[in-house]
Amino acid sequence: MTDLAGELQRLHEAGTTEEFVDAVWDLRDSAYDHPEAWTGLTAETLFRLRGRRWRVS
């Protein structure tokens, strides 16, 4: 089983564009490999995770 919380935390803590893109791709891979871990996660929840901090340079 994947550590969804840890992967979401990594996305939240991304400080550069490269870190952000890497985290998004890892989340995508996790969703593909372990769809059962993603059943309770909505797009709204994902995008609220960063809120206004989602301005990565």
C-alpha angles and dihedrals in degrees: 000000000000125000098241094174091054093049092049089049090054089054090049092051097046107130101178134044090248092053091047094050091046091051092049091051091048090052090049091051091048092050090051095045098039109024092162090068091057102051094102098043118096129192089246091057092048095050093044088057093082101021111172092353090074093101102109118179 
